[in-house]
């Protein structure tokens, strides 16, 4: 909600709301209502667009200011792996895809896991889209209840749906927590196979982008890892 942003920046609500509106008009920030209760609004920064604008600005000012892509994620010799837990309600699509993407794209730097508050079997479209469009086979993964990890320590716990955020337990070691408000692709177009698959494509693409930014931040330990992209209520 806006009041959480006002607490973070120490500015009055009307000023924060004004600038949020400007950022939305510029397509730098988007907003969506919570799927849990419909009252909260989640604001998300489009880091891909921000990066493109920064790169264009630097190049326009001087060739020496051109931005270069971050180094690819890879495990440093002797470095401890970062443990990340992804959560959603059913652990049948979003969190499973996020787990697979983080594990595969990190080059061995991340130990990724996933779980749900009300586990269901893997959705066929989640398996289909990951295999066909991202080259990742989910066949070996299974749904798990979040209680299976209650006593384990993680560096990061990332909730992917609004409902599981409300029931997420505390994990040992005070891990950093992130909420990515991502709609359930299985809830979209239930009676239309092609449109339903399209929803899974969009979800997988969004997770690929978000996890790319997360991994880029994790490879730069001198700076705090942001909420990739920053998301507040």
C-alpha positions as CSV (number, residue, x, y, z in Angstrom):
1,X,0.0,0.0,0.0
2,X,1.1,3.6,-0.5
3,X,1.5,4.1,3.3
4,X,4.3,1.5,3.3
5,X,6.1,3.5,0.6
6,X,5.6,6.7,2.6
7,X,7.3,5.0,5.6
8,X,10.2,4.0,3.4
9,X,10.9,7.4,1.8
10,X,9.7,9.6,4.7
11,X,7.5,11.7,2.5
12,X,3.8,12.6,2.8
13,X,1.2,10.3,1.2
14,X,0.0,12.9,-1.3
15,X,3.6,13.5,-2.6
16,X,4.2,9.7,-2.9
17,X,0.9,9.2,-4.7
18,X,1.7,12.1,-7.1
19,X,5.1,10.6,-8.1
20,X,3.6,7.1,-8.4
21,X,1.1,8.5,-10.9
22,X,3.9,10.1,-12.9
23,X,5.9,6.9,-12.9
24,X,2.9,5.0,-14.0
25,X,2.2,7.4,-16.8
26,X,5.8,6.9,-18.0
27,X,5.3,3.1,-17.8
28,X,8.1,2.8,-15.3
29,X,5.8,1.5,-12.6
30,X,2.7,-0.7,-12.8
31,X,0.1,-1.6,-10.2
32,X,-2.3,-4.5,-9.6
33,X,-4.8,-5.3,-7.0
34,X,-4.1,-8.1,-4.5
35,X,-5.6,-11.5,-5.5
36,X,-6.0,-12.2,-1.8
37,X,-8.5,-9.5,-0.8
38,X,-8.6,-7.0,-3.6
39,X,-7.9,-4.1,-1.3
40,X,-4.1,-3.8,-1.4
41,X,-2.4,-2.5,-4.5
42,X,1.1,-3.8,-5.4
43,X,3.4,-1.5,-7.2
44,X,6.2,-2.9,-9.4
45,X,9.1,-1.2,-11.0
46,X,9.8,-2.2,-14.6
47,X,13.6,-2.6,-14.2
48,X,14.0,-3.7,-17.8
49,X,12.6,-0.4,-19.1
50,X,14.5,1.6,-16.5
51,X,17.7,-0.1,-17.6
52,X,17.0,0.6,-21.2
53,X,16.4,4.3,-20.5
54,X,19.5,4.5,-18.4
55,X,21.6,2.9,-21.1
56,X,20.1,5.2,-23.8
57,X,20.7,8.3,-21.6
58,X,24.4,7.3,-20.9
59,X,25.0,6.7,-24.6
60,X,23.5,10.0,-25.6
61,X,25.7,11.9,-23.1
62,X,29.0,10.3,-23.9
63,X,30.3,7.0,-25.4
64,X,32.2,6.3,-22.3
65,X,29.0,6.2,-20.3
66,X,27.6,3.2,-22.2
67,X,26.3,0.6,-19.8
68,X,27.7,-2.9,-20.2
69,X,25.8,-6.1,-19.4
70,X,26.4,-7.6,-15.9
71,X,28.7,-10.6,-15.8
72,X,26.9,-13.9,-16.2
73,X,26.1,-15.7,-12.9
74,X,28.6,-18.3,-11.9
75,X,29.7,-19.8,-8.6
76,X,33.0,-18.4,-7.2
77,X,35.5,-21.0,-6.1
78,X,34.9,-21.7,-2.4
79,X,31.9,-19.4,-2.2
80,X,28.9,-20.6,-0.1
81,X,25.8,-21.2,-2.2
82,X,22.9,-18.9,-1.6
83,X,19.8,-20.7,-0.4
84,X,16.5,-19.4,-1.8
85,X,13.0,-20.6,-1.1
86,X,10.1,-19.7,-3.5
87,X,6.5,-20.0,-2.2
88,X,3.1,-19.9,-3.7
89,X,-0.3,-21.5,-2.7
90,X,-0.3,-24.7,-4.8
91,X,3.4,-25.2,-5.6
92,X,2.1,-26.4,-8.9
93,X,3.3,-23.7,-11.3
94,X,4.8,-20.3,-10.3
95,X,7.1,-21.4,-7.5
96,X,8.2,-24.6,-9.3
97,X,9.1,-22.5,-12.4
98,X,11.0,-20.0,-10.2
99,X,12.9,-22.8,-8.5
100,X,14.0,-24.3,-11.8
101,X,14.9,-21.0,-13.3
102,X,17.0,-19.9,-10.3
103,X,18.8,-23.2,-10.0
104,X,19.5,-23.4,-13.8
105,X,20.4,-19.8,-14.5
106,X,22.6,-19.3,-11.5
107,X,25.4,-21.5,-12.7
108,X,25.6,-23.3,-9.4
109,X,25.5,-20.2,-7.3
110,X,22.0,-20.8,-5.9
111,X,20.4,-23.7,-4.1
112,X,16.7,-23.1,-5.0
113,X,13.7,-24.8,-3.4
114,X,9.9,-24.3,-3.6
115,X,6.8,-25.1,-1.6
116,X,3.2,-24.2,-1.1
117,X,0.6,-23.6,1.6
118,X,-1.9,-26.0,-0.2
119,X,0.2,-28.2,-2.5
120,X,-1.2,-29.6,-5.8
121,X,0.4,-31.7,-8.5
122,X,2.5,-29.9,-11.1
123,X,0.4,-28.2,-13.7
124,X,0.9,-29.7,-17.2
125,X,1.2,-26.3,-18.8
126,X,4.0,-25.4,-16.3
127,X,5.9,-28.4,-17.4
128,X,5.1,-27.8,-21.1
129,X,6.2,-24.1,-21.2
130,X,9.4,-24.7,-19.2
131,X,10.5,-27.5,-21.5
132,X,9.4,-26.0,-24.8
133,X,10.5,-22.4,-24.3
134,X,13.1,-22.3,-21.6
135,X,14.8,-25.7,-22.1
136,X,14.1,-26.9,-18.5
137,X,12.5,-30.2,-17.6
138,X,10.3,-30.1,-14.5
139,X,9.6,-33.8,-14.6
140,X,11.8,-34.6,-11.6
141,X,10.2,-31.9,-9.3
142,X,7.3,-32.5,-6.9
143,X,5.0,-30.4,-4.9
144,X,5.8,-29.9,-1.2
145,X,4.1,-28.2,1.8
146,X,6.0,-25.3,3.2
147,X,6.1,-27.1,6.6
148,X,8.7,-29.4,5.0
149,X,11.2,-26.5,5.3
150,X,10.1,-25.1,8.6
151,X,13.4,-25.9,10.4
152,X,15.7,-25.0,7.5
153,X,17.7,-21.9,7.1
154,X,17.5,-19.8,3.9
155,X,19.1,-16.6,2.8
156,X,16.0,-15.5,0.9
157,X,12.4,-16.4,1.1
158,X,10.4,-15.2,-1.9
159,X,6.6,-15.4,-2.0
160,X,5.0,-15.3,-5.4
161,X,1.3,-15.1,-4.6
162,X,-0.7,-12.7,-2.4
163,X,-2.5,-15.5,-0.5
164,X,0.7,-17.3,0.6
165,X,2.2,-14.0,1.8
166,X,-0.5,-13.8,4.4
167,X,0.3,-17.2,5.9
168,X,4.0,-17.4,5.4
169,X,5.7,-18.6,8.6
170,X,8.9,-17.3,10.1
171,X,12.0,-19.3,9.1
172,X,15.1,-19.7,11.2
173,X,18.0,-17.3,10.8
174,X,15.8,-14.3,9.8
175,X,16.1,-14.6,6.0
176,X,15.5,-11.7,3.7
177,X,11.9,-11.8,2.5
178,X,10.6,-10.6,-0.9
179,X,7.1,-10.6,-2.3
180,X,6.5,-10.8,-6.0
181,X,2.8,-10.4,-6.7
182,X,2.3,-12.7,-9.7
183,X,-1.2,-13.8,-10.8
184,X,-1.9,-17.5,-10.9
185,X,-1.7,-18.6,-14.5
186,X,-3.8,-21.7,-13.8
187,X,-6.7,-19.4,-12.8
188,X,-6.8,-17.6,-16.2
189,X,-8.9,-18.9,-19.1
190,X,-9.7,-22.3,-17.6
191,X,-12.0,-23.2,-20.5
192,X,-9.6,-22.0,-23.3
193,X,-6.5,-24.3,-23.6
194,X,-4.6,-21.9,-25.9
195,X,-5.3,-18.8,-23.9
196,X,-4.5,-20.7,-20.7
197,X,-1.1,-21.7,-22.1
198,X,-0.5,-18.1,-23.0
199,X,-0.9,-17.2,-19.4
200,X,1.8,-19.7,-18.4
201,X,4.1,-18.2,-21.1
202,X,3.6,-14.8,-19.6
203,X,4.3,-16.0,-16.1
204,X,7.4,-17.9,-17.1
205,X,8.7,-14.8,-19.0
206,X,8.1,-12.6,-16.0
207,X,9.9,-15.0,-13.7
208,X,12.8,-15.2,-16.1
209,X,13.2,-11.4,-16.0
210,X,12.8,-11.1,-12.2
211,X,15.2,-13.9,-11.4
212,X,17.7,-12.4,-13.9
213,X,17.7,-9.2,-11.8
214,X,17.9,-11.2,-8.6
215,X,20.9,-13.2,-9.7
216,X,22.6,-10.1,-11.0
217,X,22.3,-8.5,-7.6
218,X,23.5,-11.7,-5.8
219,X,26.7,-11.6,-7.9
220,X,27.5,-8.2,-6.5
221,X,27.7,-8.8,-2.8
222,X,29.0,-5.2,-2.1
223,X,25.5,-3.9,-2.6
224,X,22.2,-4.9,-0.9
225,X,20.0,-7.1,-3.0
226,X,16.9,-5.2,-4.0
227,X,13.3,-6.6,-4.2
228,X,13.9,-7.5,-7.8
229,X,11.9,-5.6,-9.0
230,X,11.0,-3.4,-6.0
231,X,7.4,-4.2,-5.0
232,X,5.4,-2.6,-2.3
233,X,1.8,-2.4,-1.2
